[in-house]
Amino acid sequence: MAEINTIPPNYQNANPLLYTFRDDNTGIQPYFIAVSQFFIFEFSFRLWDRAVCGTWLLPSDFIDLQIVPPPPPPPPPPPPPAPAPPALPRRRSSRIRTIYLLNYQKGILLKTNDDDLEEHKQKPTFDLFDLLFACSPLIAHAIWYCIIQANCMSGEFATVWNCYNLFGYRIYNYLFDPFSMFAYEYISKMILLRDKRHHNIPLINRKKKWRRTLGKIIFYPSMIVSTITFIFVSAMLLPYIFTNVIPMVVIYSFIVAICAYIVAVYTGLLKFYTFVTTKIFKFDNDKLPRIQMIIRKYHFKRRFIVRFAIRWSPHIVPFLFNLSQYFFYSADFIGGLNREAESRSITDYFGRVTNSSQIAHTILTTI
């Protein structure tokens, strides 16, 4: 216990390696920078699509969530013919009944809206943005943390469990937010490619031959690198979902309840907007004035709710992970929340960035 007392009070009841490596890539961002990153990524993705494809839409904007109704039950089998009387008494064979439990259940289908896909044949797809601006920083940052993790066991208070948590602390605070946005668009693009094949729409749709050739040259390396990035970073993040995030979801369930409440409020506002505008305007036909078409575009749709929830909910995951670094180390319920907030000091953060000698890491962190 005498060894533990050498840790300053503001680092006690926490993973001791946060103190040991306090000047070695454990400082995390203030809340406003995490929010700013979201808008920077969102604007960057849309600006690229606008410049290259002529639309402000993201790949995920084309994906619709549909409830698949259950198929009708099959007709009953015809009655068996009357058996002939047996010549000799014999043992009756047993019957095996097969019960299908899943055949008549509703399903959820993620697919592209057919009208959108037909209208936007050439977009979106894998391109240079994925290769240079989405995948490269993620892969470089992931490799960086794997390299610096190698000396963890040489630090004071190092144990396998403490080092495991330190690695998660680093990757969840600097990789998870950009990865969640990348993964959402990556999965959306894969769904789009599947539906393009189904509708016999070319993967690369350009008018000029040289642009089609150039698009194919970029498309396949970009898709391969994106897939490798998705698998590699997912494998790094996945174990912590079970050991750290899910326990904190249960313990701090009020945070999840607040997020669910925000989604419910957004749903209510969208339905209210749809109700009011439907009463004011008539949307009986497709030939409407431009202003009414814009208003109808934002009427309530299930995919708007899903997109809103998926866009914002991942950003509470690093926050929940950080709470485990205090709660697992004897901090009380409220103390964990206070310590997490204190770790995001604006002054300390900019002090670390200004005095950092690791310029490459600083640039990757900014990206």
C-alpha positions in Angstrom: 0.0 0.0 0.0 3.0 2.3 0.6 3.6 2.1 -3.2 0.1 3.3 -4.0 0.5 6.3 -1.8 3.2 7.7 -4.1 0.5 8.5 -6.7 -0.9 12.0 -6.4 -4.5 12.3 -5.1 -5.8 13.4 -8.5 -4.5 10.1 -10.0 -5.7 7.8 -7.2 -8.7 5.5 -7.6 -7.8 5.1 -11.2 -5.7 3.0 -13.5 -2.2 3.7 -12.1 -0.7 3.6 -15.5 -2.6 6.8 -16.4 -0.2 8.4 -13.9 2.9 6.4 -15.0 2.4 7.3 -18.6 0.8 10.7 -18.0 3.2 12.4 -20.5 3.1 9.5 -23.0 -0.1 9.7 -25.2 -2.7 9.4 -22.4 -4.1 12.9 -22.5 -7.6 13.0 -24.1 -9.5 15.7 -25.8 -11.9 18.2 -24.3 -15.6 17.6 -25.1 -15.8 20.5 -27.5 -13.0 19.1 -29.7 -14.8 15.7 -29.9 -18.0 17.5 -31.0 -16.0 19.6 -33.5 -14.4 16.5 -35.0 -17.8 15.2 -35.7 -18.8 18.2 -37.7 -15.4 18.4 -39.4 -15.7 14.8 -40.6 -19.3 15.3 -41.7 -18.5 18.4 -43.7 -15.4 16.9 -45.2 -17.3 13.8 -46.4 -20.1 15.8 -47.9 -17.7 18.4 -49.5 -15.8 15.6 -51.2 -19.0 14.0 -52.5 -20.1 17.5 -53.8 -16.8 18.1 -55.6 -16.4 14.6 -57.1 -20.0 13.4 -57.5 -22.1 16.6 -57.6 -24.1 15.8 -54.5 -24.1 16.6 -50.8 -25.4 13.2 -50.0 -23.3 10.6 -48.1 -23.5 6.9 -48.9 -25.5 6.3 -45.7 -28.1 8.8 -47.0 -29.1 6.3 -49.7 -29.7 3.4 -47.3 -33.3 2.7 -46.2 -34.4 0.5 -43.3 -37.4 -1.6 -44.3 -39.5 -4.1 -42.3 -40.0 -7.2 -44.3 -43.4 -8.7 -43.7 -43.6 -12.4 -42.9 -44.4 -14.7 -45.9 -47.8 -16.3 -46.0 -48.0 -19.7 -44.3 -47.8 -22.6 -46.7 -51.1 -24.4 -47.6 -51.8 -27.4 -45.4 -50.6 -30.7 -46.8 -53.3 -33.0 -48.3 -54.6 -35.7 -46.0 -52.8 -39.0 -46.3 -54.5 -41.8 -48.1 -56.1 -44.4 -45.8 -53.6 -47.1 -45.1 -54.3 -50.6 -46.2 -54.8 -53.1 -43.4 -51.5 -54.8 -42.7 -51.2 -58.5 -43.4 -49.2 -59.0 -40.3 -49.1 -56.9 -37.1 -45.9 -54.8 -37.1 -44.3 -52.2 -35.0 -45.4 -48.6 -35.8 -42.6 -46.3 -36.9 -42.0 -43.1 -35.0 -42.6 -39.8 -36.7 -40.3 -36.8 -36.5 -42.0 -33.5 -36.6 -40.1 -30.5 -37.8 -41.2 -27.1 -36.4 -40.0 -24.0 -38.2 -39.9 -21.1 -35.7 -38.3 -18.4 -37.8 -40.1 -18.8 -41.2 -43.0 -16.5 -40.3 -41.2 -13.8 -38.3 -40.8 -10.2 -39.6 -37.3 -9.2 -40.7 -35.3 -6.1 -41.1 -33.8 -5.3 -44.5 -31.1 -2.7 -45.2 -31.3 -1.8 -48.8 -30.9 1.1 -51.2 -34.0 3.2 -52.1 -34.5 2.1 -55.7 -35.4 5.6 -56.9 -32.3 7.1 -55.3 -30.1 4.4 -56.8 -31.5 4.9 -60.3 -31.1 8.7 -60.0 -27.6 8.6 -58.6 -26.0 5.8 -60.6 -22.5 7.1 -60.4 -22.4 7.8 -56.6 -21.2 7.1 -54.1 -18.3 4.6 -54.3 -14.9 3.9 -52.9 -12.4 6.6 -54.1 -9.3 8.6 -53.1 -11.0 10.1 -50.1 -11.3 6.6 -48.5 -7.7 5.8 -49.4 -6.0 9.0 -48.3 -8.2 10.7 -45.7 -10.3 8.0 -44.1 -8.1 4.8 -44.0 -4.6 6.2 -43.9 -5.0 8.2 -40.6 -6.8 5.3 -39.0 -4.3 2.7 -39.9 -1.3 4.9 -39.0 -2.8 5.9 -35.7 -3.7 2.2 -34.9 -0.1 1.1 -35.7 1.2 4.0 -33.6 -0.6 2.8 -30.5 0.5 -0.8 -31.1 4.1 0.4 -31.2 4.0 2.5 -28.1 2.1 -0.2 -26.2 5.2 -2.5 -26.4 6.9 -0.8 -23.5 3.9 -0.8 -21.2 5.1 -3.7 -19.0 8.3 -1.8 -18.2 6.4 0.9 -16.4 5.7 1.3 -12.7 2.5 -0.4 -11.5 2.4 -2.4 -14.8 0.2 -5.6 -14.8 -1.4 -7.3 -17.7 -4.8 -6.0 -16.7 -3.5 -2.4 -16.3 -1.8 -2.5 -19.6 -4.8 -4.0 -21.3 -6.9 -1.1 -20.0 -4.3 1.5 -20.9 -4.3 0.3 -24.5 -8.1 0.5 -24.6 -8.0 4.0 -23.1 -5.8 5.2 -25.9 -7.5 3.6 -28.8 -11.1 4.4 -27.6 -10.3 8.1 -27.0 -8.5 8.6 -30.3 -9.6 5.9 -32.7 -13.2 5.1 -31.9 -14.9 8.4 -33.0 -13.3 8.6 -36.5 -13.6 4.8 -36.9 -17.4 4.8 -36.1 -18.0 7.4 -38.8 -15.7 5.5 -41.3 -17.4 2.2 -40.5 -20.9 3.6 -41.0 -20.0 4.9 -44.4 -18.0 1.7 -45.3 -21.0 -0.6 -44.5 -23.3 1.8 -46.4 -21.0 1.6 -49.5 -20.9 -2.2 -49.3 -24.7 -2.2 -49.3 -24.8 0.1 -52.3 -22.4 -2.1 -54.2 -24.5 -5.1 -53.4 -27.7 -3.4 -54.7 -25.9 -2.0 -57.8 -25.0 -5.6 -58.7 -28.6 -6.7 -58.1 -29.9 -3.9 -60.5 -27.1 -4.5 -63.0 -25.8 -0.9 -62.6 -22.1 -0.5 -63.3 -20.0 0.0 -60.2 -18.1 2.9 -62.0 -20.5 5.0 -64.0 -18.7 7.8 -65.9 -19.4 9.2 -69.3 -15.8 9.5 -70.5 -13.8 6.3 -71.0 -10.7 7.7 -69.3 -12.6 8.6 -66.2 -14.1 5.1 -66.1 -10.7 3.6 -66.3 -9.2 5.9 -63.7 -12.2 5.2 -61.4 -11.6 1.5 -61.6 -7.9 1.9 -60.9 -8.7 3.8 -57.8 -11.8 1.8 -56.8 -10.4 -1.6 -56.1 -7.3 -0.6 -54.1 -9.5 1.8 -52.1 -12.1 -0.9 -51.4 -9.3 -3.4 -50.3 -7.6 -0.9 -48.1 -11.0 0.1 -46.6 -11.8 -3.5 -45.8 -8.4 -4.1 -44.2 -8.8 -1.0 -42.1 -12.3 -2.0 -41.0 -11.3 -5.5 -40.0 -8.0 -4.5 -38.3 -9.4 -1.6 -36.2 -12.6 -3.5 -35.4 -10.4 -6.4 -34.0 -8.6 -3.9 -31.8 -11.8 -2.3 -30.4 -14.1 -5.4 -30.1 -12.8 -7.0 -26.8 -13.3 -3.8 -24.8 -17.0 -3.7 -25.8 -17.5 -6.8 -23.5 -15.0 -6.1 -20.8 -15.4 -2.3 -20.3 -18.3 -0.7 -22.3 -21.2 -3.1 -21.6 -20.5 -3.1 -17.8 -20.5 0.7 -17.8 -23.7 0.8 -19.9 -25.4 -1.3 -17.1 -23.9 0.7 -14.2 -24.4 4.2 -15.8 -27.7 3.2 -17.5 -29.1 6.7 -17.0 -26.6 8.0 -19.7 -28.1 5.5 -22.2 -31.6 6.5 -21.0 -30.8 10.2 -21.7 -29.6 9.3 -25.2 -32.7 7.3 -25.9 -34.8 10.3 -24.6 -33.0 12.6 -27.1 -33.8 10.2 -30.0 -37.4 10.1 -28.8 -37.6 13.9 -28.7 -36.1 14.1 -32.2 -38.7 11.5 -33.4 -41.5 13.5 -31.9 -40.3 16.8 -33.4 -40.0 15.2 -36.9 -43.5 13.7 -36.6 -44.9 17.1 -35.4 -43.2 18.8 -38.4 -44.7 16.3 -40.8 -48.2 16.7 -39.3 -48.1 20.6 -39.4 -46.7 20.9 -42.9 -49.2 18.3 -44.2 -52.0 20.4 -42.8 -50.6 23.6 -44.4 -49.6 22.3 -47.8 -51.1 19.7 -50.1 -48.8 16.9 -51.2 -51.2 15.1 -53.5 -49.0 14.8 -56.6 -45.3 14.8 -57.6 -45.4 18.1 -59.5 -45.0 20.5 -56.6 -43.3 23.9 -56.2 -39.7 23.7 -55.2 -40.3 24.9 -51.7 -42.9 22.2 -51.1 -40.6 19.5 -52.5 -37.9 20.6 -50.0 -40.5 20.5 -47.2 -41.7 17.0 -48.1 -38.1 15.8 -48.4 -37.8 16.1 -44.6 -41.1 14.4 -43.7 -40.9 11.7 -41.1 -39.0 8.6 -42.4 -37.8 5.7 -40.3 -34.3 6.0 -41.8 -34.0 9.6 -40.5 -34.4 8.3 -36.9 -32.0 5.4 -37.4 -29.4 7.7 -39.0 -29.6 10.2 -36.2 -29.2 7.5 -33.5 -26.3 5.8 -35.3 -24.5 9.1 -36.0 -24.6 10.3 -32.4 -24.7 7.3 -30.2 -21.1 6.1 -30.8 -19.7 9.3 -29.4 -20.8 8.3 -25.8 -18.8 5.0 -26.1 -15.4 6.6 -25.3 -17.0 8.4 -22.4 -18.4 5.1 -21.0 -15.0 3.4 -21.5 -13.3 6.1 -19.5 -15.6 5.6 -16.6 -14.4 2.1 -16.3 -10.8 3.3 -15.7 -12.1 4.9 -12.5 -15.0 2.6 -11.4 -12.8 -0.6 -11.9 -10.2 1.0 -9.6 -12.3 1.8 -6.6 -13.8 5.2 -7.6 -17.4 5.7 -6.5 -20.3 6.3 -8.8 -20.2 10.1 -8.8 -16.4 10.1 -8.4 -16.0 8.4 -11.8 -18.1 11.0 -13.5 -16.1 13.8 -11.9 -12.7 12.3 -12.7 -13.7 11.7 -16.3 -14.7 15.4 -16.6 -11.4 16.5 -15.0 -9.4 14.5 -17.4 -10.6 16.7 -20.3 -9.1 19.9 -19.1 -8.8 22.4 -21.9 -5.6 24.0 -20.5 -3.9 20.7 -20.0 -4.8 19.5 -23.4 -3.4 22.4 -25.4 -0.4 22.4 -23.1 0.3 18.8 -24.2 -0.2 19.6 -27.9 2.0 22.7 -27.7 4.9 21.0 -25.9 4.7 17.7 -27.8 7.9 16.5 -29.4 6.0 13.8 -31.3 4.8 15.9 -34.3 3.5 13.0 -36.3 1.2 11.8 -33.5 0.0 15.4 -33.0 -0.9 15.7 -36.7 -2.7 12.4 -36.6 -4.6 13.4 -33.5 -5.7 16.6 -35.2 -6.9 14.7 -38.2 
